[in-house]
Amino acid sequence: MNAGKQRFLILGLVAGLAAMGGCSKSDTQKLEKDAKATGKDLQKTASDAADATKNAANDAADKAQKAADEAKKAAEKAKTAVKDATKKKN
């Protein structure tokens, strides 16, 4: 559920509670304020999770690139060793 739908759901619940319970205006305003704060907290949490995921993906990509570079160097060393061994036999 996206943040917009969550916000409407929370505000709908607040309005429903206000109508059913006969809350005073100040109670309703407090509930609305709390609902908005909850919505903002949810957005912040989602944003933080997205940032953490992005950072983890970047770290994994960096490690994979480093491993690929090391594998390339090892293959080049092996190729050179084979060439040297072949020259010595001849």
ABEGO torsion letter per residue (X at the ends): XBAAAAAAAAAAAAAAAAAAAGBBAAAAAAAAAAAAAAAAAAAAAAAAAAAAAAAAAAAAAAAAAAAAAAAAAAAAAAAAAAAAAAAAAX
